[in-house]
Amino acid sequence: MAKIKKKKAKKKTKKIVAKKKVKKRTQKKAEAPKPVQPKPVHKPVLARQKKGLAIAGLVVGIVSFITSQIILGPLAIILSTIALYKIKNDPATYGGRGMALAGLVCGIITTIIGVIIVILLVTGFLVIPKVMSLA
């Protein structure tokens, strides 16, 4: 009797193990990823951004380092400020924020240097040497 029970128990465990294997196989089949068709990529067509004022502010700011600080420095500040205002209000149309910021910084620095030079000239701390004439 004990032998019969052991055989029945072995058959039951074999059936249970077989069922578990079948379940695992079906789960693996269900978990297998299905091939996905790639969707066509359509890039949106963007209009070119207007960067004229930003470029002008940057160029004038750089040129003001070389030439007259008092005249071109404030002009660079004005152009760059207008460009930043337009970029802030309509970023889709206007671009060049980095150039406008660089032009603004150059304009501020050269204006400060120009004002300091004028103050030093007026107070007499900075003396421009006179060029000797041959006459």
QUIJO-V189434 format. One record per backbone hydrogen bond with DSSP energy under -1.0 kcal/mol. NH is the residue of the N-H (numbers start at 0). CO is the residue of the C=O. E is the energy in kcal/mol with one decimal. If there is no record, write none. Layout:
BEGIN
NH|CO|E + NH|CO|E
END
This chain:
BEGIN
4|0|-2.1 + 5|1|-2.1 + 6|2|-2.2 + 7|3|-2.5 + 8|4|-2.5 + 9|5|-2.3 + 10|6|-2.4 + 11|7|-2.4 + 12|8|-2.5 + 13|9|-2.4 + 14|10|-2.5 + 15|11|-2.7 + 16|12|-2.7 + 17|13|-2.5 + 18|14|-2.6 + 19|15|-2.3 + 20|16|-2.2 + 21|17|-2.1 + 22|18|-2.5 + 23|19|-2.5 + 24|20|-2.3 + 25|21|-2.5 + 26|22|-2.5 + 27|23|-2.5 + 28|24|-2.3 + 29|25|-2.3 + 30|26|-2.3 + 49|92|-3.0 + 54|50|-2.5 + 55|51|-2.6 + 56|52|-2.6 + 57|53|-2.1 + 58|54|-2.8 + 59|55|-2.6 + 60|56|-2.0 + 61|57|-2.3 + 62|58|-2.6 + 63|59|-1.9 + 66|62|-2.5 + 71|67|-1.6 + 72|68|-1.5 + 75|71|-2.4 + 76|72|-2.0 + 77|73|-2.6 + 78|74|-2.6 + 79|75|-2.4 + 80|76|-2.3 + 81|77|-2.3 + 82|78|-2.3 + 83|79|-2.6 + 84|80|-2.2 + 85|81|-2.3 + 86|82|-2.5 + 87|83|-2.3 + 88|84|-2.0 + 89|85|-2.3 + 93|89|-2.4 + 94|49|-2.2 + 99|95|-2.3 + 100|96|-2.5 + 101|97|-2.3 + 102|98|-2.4 + 103|99|-2.2 + 104|100|-2.5 + 105|101|-2.6 + 106|102|-2.4 + 107|103|-2.4 + 108|104|-2.6 + 109|105|-2.5 + 110|106|-2.1 + 111|107|-2.3 + 112|108|-2.4 + 113|109|-2.5 + 114|110|-2.5 + 115|111|-2.3 + 116|112|-2.3 + 117|113|-2.3 + 118|114|-2.5 + 119|115|-2.5 + 120|116|-2.3 + 121|117|-2.5 + 122|118|-2.5 + 123|119|-1.1 + 124|119|-1.0 + 125|119|-1.8
END
